[in-house]
């Protein structure tokens, strides 16, 4: 399975698990825009790769490995969205774009963005400059 696909499924399973305690096959199919039989096949693959515990006709929950990936993605998403908002992107667009970027950006780049965000937030002169930049 492609890494991006794994990440998208793990994120959505995590989201459903937090809301409902379990990612049902039907709900996940609707969320991902695919048919339930396709979800069943993907859940079997994710289980084989150690990301989920899958119970036929019920759904899936994340394993420790799946939860770790979900948390990494959540952190990566937050850093990217924060950066996009700092440079003046609207919150809605920042969230949408972060969902796309997080699957294609290296951990090194995310780390550098995180350092840049910290530096900007800790230095009032730089923060003022960015606020002025965003007004233009």
DRENVO-921698 format. One record per atom (N, C-alpha, C): atom name; residue in one letter; x, y, z; residue number from 1. Coordinates in steps of 0.02 Angstrom, whole numbers. Layout:
# DRENVO-921698
SITE   name   resn       px       py       pz   resi
SITE     CA      a        X        Y        Z    NUM
...
//
This chain:
# DRENVO-921698
SITE   name   resn       px       py       pz   resi
SITE      N      x       42      -60        0      1
SITE     CA      x        0        0        0      1
SITE      C      x       43       62        0      1
SITE      N      x       22      114      -36      2
SITE     CA      x       59      176      -38      2
SITE      C      x       56      210       30      2
SITE      N      x      110      244       48      3
SITE     CA      x      115      277      113      3
SITE      C      x       59      329      122      3
SITE      N      x       45      369       69      4
SITE     CA      x       -7      419       74      4
SITE      C      x      -74      386       89      4
SITE      N      x      -89      331       55      5
SITE     CA      x     -152      296       66      5
SITE      C      x     -156      271      138      5
SITE      N      x     -103      240      161      6
SITE     CA      x     -101      216      230      6
SITE      C      x     -115      274      278      6
SITE      N      x      -82      330      267      7
SITE     CA      x      -91      388      311      7
SITE      C      x     -162      413      310      7
SITE      N      x     -193      418      252      8
SITE     CA      x     -262      443      248      8
SITE      C      x     -309      396      285      8
SITE      N      x     -301      332      276      9
SITE     CA      x     -345      285      311      9
SITE      C      x     -333      287      386      9
SITE      N      x     -271      289      407     10
SITE     CA      x     -256      291      479     10
SITE      C      x     -285      354      510     10
SITE      N      x     -279      411      476     11
SITE     CA      x     -308      474      502     11
SITE      C      x     -384      468      510     11
SITE      N      x     -416      442      460     12
SITE     CA      x     -489      437      462     12
SITE      C      x     -513      385      513     12
SITE      N      x     -477      330      519     13
SITE     CA      x     -494      280      570     13
SITE      C      x     -486      311      639     13
SITE      N      x     -432      348      648     14
SITE     CA      x     -419      382      712     14
SITE      C      x     -476      430      729     14
SITE      N      x     -496      469      681     15
SITE     CA      x     -550      517      691     15
SITE      C      x     -615      482      711     15
SITE      N      x     -632      428      675     16
SITE     CA      x     -693      391      691     16
SITE      C      x     -688      356      758     16
SITE      N      x     -630      329      772     17
SITE     CA      x     -619      295      836     17
SITE      C      x     -628      342      895     17
SITE      N      x     -604      404      887     18
SITE     CA      x     -612      454      940     18
SITE      C      x     -685      472      950     18
SITE      N      x     -723      477      895     19
SITE     CA      x     -794      495      899     19
SITE      C      x     -839      438      921     19
SITE      N      x     -827      379      892     20
SITE     CA      x     -874      323      899     20
SITE      C      x     -845      262      933     20
SITE      N      x     -780      263      949     21
SITE     CA      x     -749      206      982     21
SITE      C      x     -725      153      933     21
SITE      N      x     -745      159      871     22
SITE     CA      x     -729      109      819     22
SITE      C      x     -743      140      752     22
SITE      N      x     -703      121      702     23
SITE     CA      x     -716      145      634     23
SITE      C      x     -754       90      598     23
SITE      N      x     -819      100      591     24
SITE     CA      x     -859       49      557     24
SITE      C      x     -843       51      482     24
SITE      N      x     -849       -7      451     25
SITE     CA      x     -835      -13      380     25
SITE      C      x     -878       34      339     25
SITE      N      x     -942       37      355     26
SITE     CA      x     -989       79      318     26
SITE      C      x     -972      153      326     26
SITE      N      x     -960      175      387     27
SITE     CA      x     -945      246      399     27
SITE      C      x     -880      265      365     27
SITE      N      x     -830      221      370     28
SITE     CA      x     -765      235      339     28
SITE      C      x     -773      238      263     28
SITE      N      x     -814      195      235     29
SITE     CA      x     -826      195      162     29
SITE      C      x     -855      262      140     29
SITE      N      x     -904      286      176     30
SITE     CA      x     -935      351      160     30
SITE      C      x     -883      406      166     30
SITE      N      x     -846      405      219     31
SITE     CA      x     -796      457      232     31
SITE      C      x     -742      458      177     31
SITE      N      x     -722      400      154     32
SITE     CA      x     -668      395      104     32
SITE      C      x     -694      396       32     32
SITE      N      x     -760      392       24     33
SITE     CA      x     -790      395      -43     33
SITE      C      x     -778      332      -83     33
SITE      N      x     -777      274      -49     34
SITE     CA      x     -769      210      -83     34
SITE      C      x     -823      161      -59     34
SITE      N      x     -829      106      -93     35
SITE     CA      x     -879       56      -75     35
SITE      C      x     -855       13      -16     35
SITE      N      x     -901      -10       26     36
SITE     CA      x     -882      -51       84     36
SITE      C      x     -837     -111       69     36
SITE      N      x     -848     -148       13     37
SITE     CA      x     -802     -204        0     37
SITE      C      x     -729     -181       -9     37
SITE      N      x     -720     -121      -37     38
SITE     CA      x     -652      -95      -44     38
SITE      C      x     -621      -80       24     38
SITE      N      x     -662      -53       69     39
SITE     CA      x     -639      -39      137     39
SITE      C      x     -618     -103      172     39
SITE      N      x     -658     -155      163     40
SITE     CA      x     -642     -219      194     40
SITE      C      x     -573     -243      172     40
SITE      N      x     -559     -239      108     41
SITE     CA      x     -494     -260       82     41
SITE      C      x     -438     -218      110     41
SITE      N      x     -449     -153      113     42
SITE     CA      x     -397     -107      139     42
SITE      C      x     -386     -120      214     42
SITE      N      x     -439     -131      252     43
SITE     CA      x     -431     -144      323     43
SITE      C      x     -392     -209      335     43
SITE      N      x     -404     -258      293     44
SITE     CA      x     -366     -321      298     44
SITE      C      x     -291     -308      285     44
SITE      N      x     -276     -266      236     45
SITE     CA      x     -207     -248      221     45
SITE      C      x     -176     -208      278     45
SITE      N      x     -214     -161      304     46
SITE     CA      x     -189     -120      360     46
SITE      C      x     -177     -164      422     46
SITE      N      x     -219     -213      432     47
SITE     CA      x     -210     -259      488     47
SITE      C      x     -146     -301      477     47
SITE      N      x     -136     -324      416     48
SITE     CA      x      -76     -363      400     48
SITE      C      x      -13     -323      411     48
SITE      N      x      -17     -257      398     49
SITE     CA      x       41     -213      407     49
SITE      C      x       47     -187      478     49
SITE      N      x        1     -206      522     50
SITE     CA      x        7     -189      592     50
SITE      C      x      -22     -123      614     50
SITE      N      x      -64      -92      572     51
SITE     CA      x      -92      -27      590     51
SITE      C      x     -160      -31      625     51
SITE      N      x     -198      -84      612     52
SITE     CA      x     -265      -89      641     52
SITE      C      x     -280     -159      666     52
SITE      N      x     -330     -162      710     53
SITE     CA      x     -363     -224      728     53
SITE      C      x     -429     -222      691     53
SITE      N      x     -440     -271      648     54
SITE     CA      x     -501     -271      607     54
SITE      C      x     -545     -330      627     54
SITE      N      x     -609     -315      638     55
SITE     CA      x     -660     -365      652     55
SITE      C      x     -712     -363      596     55
SITE      N      x     -718     -417      556     56
SITE     CA      x     -766     -417      501     56
SITE      C      x     -837     -399      525     56
SITE      N      x     -872     -362      484     57
SITE     CA      x     -941     -340      496     57
SITE      C      x     -948     -292      555     57
SITE      N      x     -891     -270      582     58
SITE     CA      x     -892     -222      637     58
SITE      C      x     -852     -160      618     58
SITE      N      x     -787     -170      610     59
SITE     CA      x     -745     -113      592     59
SITE      C      x     -675     -122      618     59
SITE      N      x     -642      -66      630     60
SITE     CA      x     -571      -68      649     60
SITE      C      x     -556      -17      704     60
SITE      N      x     -504      -34      741     61
SITE     CA      x     -473       12      789     61
SITE      C      x     -398       12      775     61
SITE      N      x     -366       65      793     62
SITE     CA      x     -294       70      781     62
SITE      C      x     -254       30      832     62
SITE      N      x     -200        1      808     63
SITE     CA      x     -151      -31      852     63
SITE      C      x     -107       24      880     63
SITE      N      x      -60        5      923     64
SITE     CA      x      -12       54      949     64
SITE      C      x       27       87      892     64
SITE      N      x       46       46      842     65
SITE     CA      x       81       73      784     65
SITE      C      x       37      122      745     65
SITE      N      x      -27      106      737     66
SITE     CA      x      -74      150      702     66
SITE      C      x      -85      215      740     66
SITE      N      x      -91      210      807     67
SITE     CA      x     -101      270      848     67
SITE      C      x      -39      315      845     67
SITE      N      x       20      285      844     68
SITE     CA      x       81      324      839     68
SITE      C      x       84      362      774     68
SITE      N      x       67      329      719     69
SITE     CA      x       65      362      654     69
SITE      C      x       12      418      653     69
SITE      N      x      -46      405      681     70
SITE     CA      x      -99      455      684     70
SITE      C      x      -77      516      722     70
SITE      N      x      -43      507      778     71
SITE     CA      x      -18      563      818     71
SITE      C      x       36      603      780     71
SITE      N      x       80      567      745     72
SITE     CA      x      131      601      705     72
SITE      C      x       99      644      651     72
SITE      N      x       48      617      619     73
SITE     CA      x       13      653      566     73
SITE      C      x      -23      714      594     73
SITE      N      x      -53      705      651     74
SITE     CA      x      -89      761      684     74
SITE      C      x      -41      818      700     74
SITE      N      x       17      799      726     75
SITE     CA      x       68      850      743     75
SITE      C      x       93      884      679     75
SITE      N      x      108      845      628     76
SITE     CA      x      132      872      565     76
SITE      C      x       80      920      535     76
SITE      N      x       17      899      536     77
SITE     CA      x      -38      940      510     77
SITE      C      x      -40     1007      548     77
SITE      N      x      -36     1004      614     78
SITE     CA      x      -40     1064      654     78
SITE      C      x       15     1114      639     78
SITE      N      x       76     1089      631     79
SITE     CA      x      133     1132      616     79
SITE      C      x      124     1166      548     79
SITE      N      x      104     1127      499     80
SITE     CA      x       95     1155      432     80
SITE      C      x       38     1206      432     80
SITE      N      x      -18     1189      464     81
SITE     CA      x      -74     1236      467     81
SITE      C      x      -54     1301      503     81
SITE      N      x      -17     1294      558     82
SITE     CA      x        6     1354      594     82
SITE      C      x       49     1399      549     82
SITE      N      x       95     1368      513     83
SITE     CA      x      138     1406      468     83
SITE      C      x       96     1442      415     83
SITE      N      x       49     1406      386     84
SITE     CA      x        8     1437      334     84
SITE      C      x      -33     1496      361     84
SITE      N      x      -58     1489      422     85
SITE     CA      x      -95     1545      453     85
SITE      C      x      -49     1604      467     85
SITE      N      x       12     1590      489     86
SITE     CA      x       60     1644      504     86
SITE      C      x       75     1685      441     86
SITE      N      x       78     1652      383     87
SITE     CA      x       93     1690      322     87
SITE      C      x       30     1721      291     87
SITE      N      x      -26     1716      326     88
SITE     CA      x      -86     1751      304     88
SITE      C      x     -140     1709      270     88
SITE      N      x     -131     1644      267     89
SITE     CA      x     -182     1601      237     89
SITE      C      x     -241     1597      285     89
SITE      N      x     -301     1598      259     90
SITE     CA      x     -360     1593      302     90
SITE      C      x     -359     1526      338     90
SITE      N      x     -390     1523      396     91
SITE     CA      x     -391     1461      436     91
SITE      C      x     -420     1403      397     91
SITE      N      x     -474     1415      361     92
SITE     CA      x     -507     1362      323     92
SITE      C      x     -461     1335      269     92
SITE      N      x     -429     1379      232     93
SITE     CA      x     -384     1358      179     93
SITE      C      x     -321     1325      208     93
SITE      N      x     -297     1351      264     94
SITE     CA      x     -238     1322      297     94
SITE      C      x     -252     1250      317     94
SITE      N      x     -311     1236      343     95
SITE     CA      x     -329     1168      362     95
SITE      C      x     -334     1122      301     95
SITE      N      x     -365     1146      249     96
SITE     CA      x     -373     1106      187     96
SITE      C      x     -304     1092      156     96
SITE      N      x     -263     1144      151     97
SITE     CA      x     -197     1135      121     97
SITE      C      x     -151     1091      164     97
SITE      N      x     -155     1099      229     98
SITE     CA      x     -114     1058      274     98
SITE      C      x     -130      984      265     98
SITE      N      x     -194      968      253     99
SITE     CA      x     -214      898      241     99
SITE      C      x     -179      869      180     99
SITE      N      x     -168      911      130    100
SITE     CA      x     -135      887       70    100
SITE      C      x      -59      886       78    100
SITE      N      x      -32      938      106    101
SITE     CA      x       41      945      112    101
SITE      C      x       70      892      159    101
SITE      N      x       36      877      214    102
SITE     CA      x       64      832      265    102
SITE      C      x       84      764      238    102
SITE      N      x       53      743      184    103
SITE     CA      x       69      677      155    103
SITE      C      x      128      679      106    103
SITE      N      x      153      739       92    104
SITE     CA      x      205      746       41    104
SITE      C      x      268      781       66    104
SITE      N      x      269      800      129    105
SITE     CA      x      325      838      154    105
SITE      C      x      367      795      201    105
SITE      N      x      433      805      199    106
SITE     CA      x      478      766      241    106
SITE      C      x      475      788      314    106
SITE      N      x      496      745      357    107
SITE     CA      x      499      761      428    107
SITE      C      x      550      816      441    107
SITE      N      x      603      817      401    108
SITE     CA      x      654      870      406    108
SITE      C      x      623      939      394    108
SITE      N      x      583      944      341    109
SITE     CA      x      550     1008      325    109
SITE      C      x      501     1028      380    109
SITE      N      x      463      981      406    110
SITE     CA      x      416      995      460    110
SITE      C      x      454     1020      521    110
SITE      N      x      510      989      536    111
SITE     CA      x      551     1010      593    111
SITE      C      x      576     1082      583    111
SITE      N      x      598     1098      522    112
SITE     CA      x      622     1166      508    112
SITE      C      x      565     1217      513    112
SITE      N      x      505     1198      489    113
SITE     CA      x      447     1242      496    113
SITE      C      x      430     1254      570    113
SITE      N      x      435     1201      609    114
SITE     CA      x      421     1207      680    114
SITE      C      x      470     1255      714    114
SITE      N      x      534     1251      696    115
SITE     CA      x      584     1297      723    115
SITE      C      x      570     1369      700    115
SITE      N      x      551     1377      637    116
SITE     CA      x      536     1444      611    116
SITE      C      x      476     1473      648    116
SITE      N      x      424     1434      658    117
SITE     CA      x      364     1458      693    117
SITE      C      x      382     1480      764    117
SITE      N      x      422     1440      798    118
SITE     CA      x      443     1458      866    118
SITE      C      x      482     1523      866    118
SITE      N      x      527     1531      819    119
SITE     CA      x      568     1591      815    119
SITE      C      x      524     1653      801    119
SITE      N      x      477     1645      757    120
SITE     CA      x      432     1701      740    120
SITE      C      x      391     1721      801    120
SITE      N      x      363     1671      836    121
SITE     CA      x      320     1685      893    121
SITE      C      x      359     1714      952    121
SITE      N      x      423     1698      957    122
SITE     CA      x      464     1721     1013    122
SITE      C      x      496     1789     1001    122
SITE      N      x      495     1814      939    123
SITE     CA      x      528     1876      922    123
SITE      C      x      476     1926      898    123
SITE      N      x      461     1975      941    124
SITE     CA      x      407     2023      926    124
SITE      C      x      420     2061      862    124
SITE      N      x      482     2079      846    125
SITE     CA      x      497     2115      784    125
SITE      C      x      479     2074      723    125
SITE      N      x      498     2010      724    126
SITE     CA      x      481     1966      668    126
SITE      C      x      406     1955      664    126
SITE      N      x      375     1946      721    127
SITE     CA      x      302     1937      723    127
SITE      C      x      266     1998      695    127
SITE      N      x      289     2057      713    128
SITE     CA      x      260     2119      687    128
SITE      C      x      269     2123      611    128
SITE      N      x      329     2103      586    129
SITE     CA      x      342     2103      515    129
SITE      C      x      293     2057      479    129
SITE      N      x      284     1997      506    130
SITE     CA      x      238     1949      475    130
SITE      C      x      166     1975      476    130
SITE      N      x      146     2007      529    131
SITE     CA      x       78     2035      533    131
SITE      C      x       69     2089      481    131
SITE      N      x      120     2131      471    132
SITE     CA      x      118     2182      420    132
SITE      C      x      116     2150      350    132
SITE      N      x      156     2100      340    133
SITE     CA      x      158     2062      277    133
SITE      C      x       88     2034      261    133
SITE      N      x       55     2008      311    134
SITE     CA      x      -11     1977      301    134
SITE      C      x      -65     2029      284    134
SITE      N      x      -55     2090      306    135
SITE     CA      x     -104     2143      291    135
SITE      C      x      -97     2167      219    135
SITE      N      x      -40     2154      188    136
SITE     CA      x      -29     2179      120    136
SITE      C      x      -62     2136       67    136
//
